[in-house]
Amino acid sequence: MPSAAAKVNDPTPQASPFIDVARPQAKRHIDVALLKIVAASKTSPLKVMQDYVSLAFGPGKISFKDYTLLRLFDGEFWAGTDRRTVVGPQRAATIYQAINFRLDWWGLLDNKVATGSYLAAYGFPVIPFLALYCENLKAGAAKAACDAQGLHRILTDEANYPMFGKPAEGTQSLGSIGLQRYLPAEESLETCEGRVVTLDAFIDQLRTHYPTGYLFQKLVLPHADIRAVCGDRLATVRMITLRDEAGPRLFRACWKIPAGANTADNYWRKGNLLAKLDIAQGRVLRVLSGSGLDLAQHDRHPDTNAPLIGFQIPHWQRMLDTVIEAARLMQHVPLIGWDIAALDEGPIIVEMNERPDFTLPQLADGRGILEPELMDFMMVQQHKFAEYKKANWRTFKDL
């Protein structure tokens, strides 16, 4: 069975930062990007800029960064689709607010402890918590640490391993880490990538960056069929649901596949893959890596050489049934992006998000989201919002 990633041949404990607290920000020079796009598209700078401006002032509110990263200059990639239906983050923000207008529910979904507990209370499969860390507490309970001593107790308990840590509030896997074991002789931790880090350094970084909430969960393994493809790392399916009077339905879905030295499957991490799916069957139709001028297609996984095209995601119908029922529960949040994984025993919900990243399904499918289905849904939600404001006018009168 393939391992998650090759071991790093460095037995020396590392004191340098080893959790990502922010995404790397590469400097972008529009003039350089423009020249590369001109060369790739074999056209003139004027035509590229005219094309970009038409999308920038279109319904998707595309920025030049979106134009580049989504490879919107490539007519072949977007063949057969209307590129004006593609949205960038600016337009996406207005969509979230129009559909999920009950902002009082956003706080619940932003906190992983709250969402995990809420779903578990209703019987949905979630990864259970091993322990929590929060310095706002005056005294920690058996599973809650409020200081360095409490963190030391959690991290030196060998019964907790292997485990996965992540911020209680956060997105895009920032701050997350997979921990394989505690090494008592070295007073260090071994990560799932094979790095060795000192216990004190890890505790210091958690106290510096996440004093208000960090959680630890048991490290779960994906289904055996998925382990054969990408090792023992969770490869979650992003399912986006819409809920109206007729009930919830699946709107879009794509599969995030970890690769290289990555434990987390987030697509922004260099080397990870993104799969277009036949959402009726849960089969892989196309696999991408990178973005913009670096966009590439793959038939096989780069680590294991396992075939990807045609791969059947295990428990597909059960996964779909699970998110549909969970979306039925979340009646005040009609648009949700679910991260759900297939384990040997069945599906498990990893996270849910009221502001799902539309870049993933758009890039995976090669088509924008501003299709009639979503546009009609937004119009209904805007009407509901108007009625809600009228019924709750005291809440909104000072806004």
C-alpha positions in Angstrom: 0.0 0.0 0.0 1.5 3.4 -0.9 2.4 5.7 1.9 1.0 9.3 2.0 4.3 10.8 1.1 8.0 10.0 0.9 9.8 10.4 4.2 12.0 13.4 4.6 15.5 12.2 5.3 16.3 14.6 8.1 16.3 13.1 11.6 17.3 16.5 13.1 14.4 18.2 15.0 13.3 21.3 13.2 12.6 24.6 15.0 11.4 26.5 11.9 7.7 26.9 11.2 6.1 23.8 9.9 2.4 24.7 9.9 1.1 26.9 7.1 -0.6 29.9 8.8 -1.0 31.8 5.5 -1.0 30.9 1.8 2.1 31.8 -0.1 1.6 35.0 -2.1 3.6 35.1 -5.3 4.2 38.6 -6.7 2.2 39.0 -9.9 3.2 41.4 -12.6 0.4 42.1 -15.0 2.7 43.0 -17.9 4.6 39.7 -17.5 1.5 37.7 -17.3 0.0 39.5 -20.3 3.0 38.6 -22.4 2.8 35.0 -21.4 -0.9 34.8 -22.2 -0.3 36.5 -25.6 2.4 33.8 -26.4 0.2 31.0 -25.2 -3.0 32.1 -27.0 -1.1 33.3 -30.2 -2.9 36.6 -30.4 -2.2 40.2 -29.8 -2.0 42.1 -26.5 -4.9 44.3 -27.6 -7.2 41.3 -28.2 -6.3 39.7 -24.9 -7.1 43.0 -23.1 -10.3 43.4 -25.0 -11.3 39.9 -24.1 -10.4 40.4 -20.4 -12.3 43.7 -20.2 -15.5 42.1 -21.7 -15.4 39.6 -18.8 -14.4 42.1 -16.1 -17.5 44.1 -16.8 -19.7 41.0 -17.3 -21.8 39.3 -14.7 -18.9 37.3 -13.3 -16.9 40.4 -12.3 -13.6 38.8 -13.3 -10.4 40.3 -12.1 -7.2 39.9 -14.2 -6.0 37.5 -11.5 -9.1 35.4 -12.1 -8.6 35.7 -15.9 -5.1 34.3 -15.5 -5.6 31.6 -12.9 -8.8 30.2 -14.4 -7.2 30.2 -17.8 -10.1 32.2 -19.3 -7.9 33.2 -22.2 -7.9 29.6 -23.4 -10.9 29.2 -25.7 -10.2 25.5 -26.2 -10.3 24.8 -22.4 -13.7 26.6 -22.1 -15.0 25.4 -25.5 -18.8 25.0 -25.6 -19.4 27.2 -22.5 -20.2 30.8 -22.0 -17.2 32.3 -20.1 -19.5 35.1 -18.8 -21.0 32.5 -16.4 -17.6 32.2 -14.7 -17.3 34.1 -11.4 -14.4 35.4 -9.4 -14.3 35.9 -5.6 -15.8 39.4 -5.8 -19.0 38.1 -7.5 -19.0 35.0 -5.4 -19.2 37.1 -2.2 -22.5 38.6 -3.4 -23.9 35.2 -4.3 -23.1 33.9 -0.8 -24.9 36.8 0.8 -27.9 36.7 -1.6 -28.5 33.0 -1.0 -27.4 32.6 2.6 -28.9 35.8 3.9 -29.4 34.3 7.4 -26.1 35.7 8.6 -26.8 34.6 12.1 -26.0 31.0 11.0 -22.6 31.9 9.5 -21.0 31.8 12.9 -22.0 28.2 13.4 -20.6 27.1 10.2 -17.3 29.1 10.7 -16.5 27.1 13.8 -15.5 23.5 13.3 -16.2 22.5 16.9 -19.7 23.9 16.6 -20.4 22.3 13.2 -19.0 18.9 14.1 -21.0 18.8 17.4 -24.2 20.0 15.7 -24.0 17.4 13.0 -23.0 14.6 15.4 -26.0 15.5 17.7 -28.3 14.6 14.7 -26.5 11.4 14.0 -24.4 12.4 11.0 -21.0 10.7 10.6 -18.2 13.1 11.5 -14.6 12.7 12.7 -14.8 12.8 16.5 -12.7 15.2 18.6 -9.8 13.9 20.6 -9.0 17.2 22.4 -9.3 20.9 22.1 -7.0 23.8 23.0 -8.2 27.3 23.9 -6.5 29.8 26.1 -9.7 31.7 26.7 -10.5 29.0 29.3 -9.5 29.5 32.9 -9.2 25.8 33.5 -9.1 22.9 31.0 -11.2 19.8 31.3 -10.0 16.3 30.5 -10.2 16.9 26.8 -9.6 20.7 26.8 -6.2 22.4 27.3 -6.0 26.1 28.2 -2.2 26.4 28.5 1.2 24.9 27.5 1.0 22.3 30.2 -2.4 21.1 28.9 -1.1 20.9 25.3 1.9 19.0 26.6 -0.4 16.5 28.2 -2.4 16.0 24.9 0.6 15.7 22.7 2.5 13.3 24.9 -0.4 10.9 25.2 0.6 8.1 22.8 -3.0 6.8 22.8 -4.0 9.9 20.8 -1.8 9.0 17.8 -2.0 9.2 14.9 -4.0 12.4 14.9 -4.8 15.4 12.9 -4.8 19.0 14.1 -6.5 22.1 12.7 -7.7 25.5 13.8 -11.2 25.6 15.2 -11.9 28.5 12.8 -10.1 28.6 9.5 -10.2 27.6 5.9 -8.2 26.0 3.1 -6.4 23.7 5.5 -4.2 26.5 6.9 -2.8 25.6 10.2 -3.5 21.9 9.8 -1.0 19.1 10.5 -1.0 15.3 10.5 0.9 13.9 13.5 2.1 10.2 13.3 3.6 9.7 16.7 5.3 11.2 19.8 9.0 10.5 20.2 9.7 10.5 24.0 13.5 10.1 23.7 13.7 13.2 21.5 10.8 15.1 23.1 9.6 15.6 19.5 6.7 14.8 17.2 6.9 13.0 13.9 4.5 14.4 11.2 2.7 12.2 8.6 5.2 13.6 6.0 8.1 12.2 8.1 9.3 15.5 9.5 10.5 15.6 13.1 9.7 18.7 15.1 10.3 19.5 18.7 7.4 19.3 21.0 8.1 22.8 22.5 8.4 24.4 19.1 5.0 23.0 18.1 3.4 24.1 21.3 4.9 27.6 20.9 3.5 27.9 17.4 0.0 26.8 18.4 0.0 29.3 21.3 1.3 32.1 19.0 -1.1 31.5 16.1 -4.2 29.7 17.5 -4.7 30.7 21.1 -8.5 31.0 20.7 -9.1 27.5 19.3 -7.3 24.5 17.9 -8.7 21.0 17.7 -7.3 17.5 17.5 -9.0 14.6 15.8 -8.1 10.9 15.3 -6.4 10.5 11.9 -8.8 8.5 9.8 -7.8 6.5 6.7 -9.7 6.7 3.4 -11.3 3.7 1.7 -8.9 1.0 0.5 -9.6 1.8 -3.2 -8.5 5.5 -2.6 -5.5 4.4 -0.5 -4.4 2.5 -3.6 -4.5 5.7 -5.6 -3.1 8.4 -3.3 -2.0 6.7 -0.1 -3.4 7.1 3.4 -4.5 10.7 3.0 -8.1 11.8 2.9 -9.2 12.8 -0.6 -12.5 14.7 0.0 -15.3 15.3 -2.5 -16.5 18.9 -2.6 -20.3 18.7 -2.9 -22.3 21.9 -3.3 -25.9 21.6 -2.4 -28.9 24.0 -2.9 -32.0 23.7 -0.8 -35.4 25.1 -1.8 -39.0 24.3 -1.0 -38.7 21.0 -2.9 -35.8 19.9 -0.8 -32.0 19.8 -1.1 -30.2 18.8 -4.3 -26.7 18.4 -5.5 -25.6 21.4 -7.6 -21.9 20.7 -8.3 -19.3 18.2 -7.2 -15.6 17.7 -7.7 -12.9 15.5 -6.1 -9.8 16.9 -4.4 -6.8 14.4 -4.6 -3.7 14.9 -2.5 -0.3 14.3 -4.2 3.4 14.9 -3.6 4.4 15.9 -0.1 0.9 17.2 0.8 -1.2 15.7 3.6 -4.2 18.0 3.0 -6.0 17.8 -0.3 -6.6 21.6 -0.8 -6.0 22.4 -4.4 -4.0 25.5 -3.8 -1.2 23.3 -2.4 1.3 22.7 -5.2 1.0 19.3 -6.7 -2.5 18.4 -5.6 -5.0 17.3 -8.2 -8.7 18.2 -9.0 -11.1 15.8 -10.7 -14.2 16.5 -12.8 -16.9 14.0 -11.9 -19.9 12.3 -13.5 -22.1 13.3 -10.6 -24.7 10.8 -11.4 -22.2 7.9 -10.9 -19.3 9.4 -9.0 -16.8 8.5 -11.7 -13.7 10.6 -12.7 -13.9 12.2 -16.1 -10.9 14.5 -16.1 -8.0 15.3 -13.7 -6.2 18.6 -13.5 -3.3 20.1 -11.6 -2.1 23.7 -11.3 -3.8 26.7 -12.8 -3.5 29.3 -15.5 -0.5 28.8 -17.7 0.6 25.9 -15.5 -2.6 24.0 -15.9 -2.0 20.3 -16.7 -4.1 17.2 -17.3 -3.3 13.8 -15.8 -4.4 10.3 -16.6 -2.6 8.7 -13.6 -1.6 9.7 -10.1 1.9 11.1 -10.2 2.9 9.3 -7.0 1.5 5.8 -7.5 0.9 5.7 -11.2 -2.6 4.5 -10.4 -5.1 5.2 -13.2 -7.5 8.1 -12.5 -9.8 8.4 -15.5 -12.8 6.3 -14.9 -12.1 5.7 -11.2 -15.2 5.0 -9.2 -15.4 6.9 -5.9 -16.5 4.4 -3.3 -19.9 4.8 -1.5 -21.0 7.4 -4.0 -24.7 7.0 -3.4 -24.3 6.9 0.3 -22.2 10.1 0.2 -24.8 11.8 -1.9 -27.6 10.7 0.5 -25.6 11.9 3.5 -25.1 15.4 2.2 -28.7 15.7 1.0 -30.0 14.8 4.5 -27.4 17.1 6.2 -28.5 19.9 3.9 -32.1 19.2 4.8 -31.1 19.8 8.5 -29.4 23.0 7.6 -32.6 24.7 6.5 -31.4 28.2 7.1 -28.3 27.8 5.0 -29.5 27.0 1.5 -26.1 27.0 -0.2 -23.4 24.8 1.4 -20.1 23.3 0.2 -19.5 20.0 1.9 -16.2 18.2 2.2 -17.0 14.5 2.5 -14.7 11.5 2.4 -15.2 7.8 1.7 -13.8 5.5 4.4 -13.9 1.7 4.4 -17.0 1.7 6.6 -18.8 4.5 4.7 -18.9 8.3 4.1 -17.8 10.8 6.7 -18.4 14.6 6.7 -15.2 16.5 7.2 -16.4 20.1 7.0 -19.2 22.3 5.7 -18.9 25.8 4.4 -21.5 28.5 3.8 -19.0 30.2 1.4 -17.8 27.4 -0.9 -15.0 28.2 -3.2 -16.6 28.3 -6.7 -13.1 28.2 -8.3 -13.0 24.4 -7.7 -16.1 23.3 -9.5 -15.7 25.9 -12.3 -12.1 24.7 -13.1 -12.9 21.0 -12.7 -16.0 21.2 -14.9 -14.7 23.8 -17.4 -17.9 25.8 -17.0 -19.1 28.7 -14.9 -21.7 28.5 -12.2 -24.0 31.4 -13.3 -26.2 29.1 -15.1 -30.1 29.3 -15.1 -30.4 26.9 -12.2 -28.3 29.1 -9.9 -29.7 32.4 -11.2 -33.3 31.3 -10.7 -32.4 30.0 -7.2 -30.8 33.4 -6.3 -34.0 35.3 -7.4 -36.1 33.1 -5.1 -33.7 33.7 -2.2 -33.7 37.5 -2.8 -37.5 37.4 -2.6 -37.3 35.4 0.6 -34.8 37.9 2.0 -37.2 40.8 1.3 -39.9 38.9 3.2 -37.6 38.1 6.0 -36.5 41.7 6.4 -40.1 42.8 6.4 -41.0 40.3 9.1 -38.0 41.2 11.2 -37.8 44.9 10.5 -36.7 45.8 14.0 -33.5 43.8 13.4 -32.7 45.6 10.2 -34.0 49.1 10.8 -30.6 50.4 12.0 -28.5 48.6 9.4 
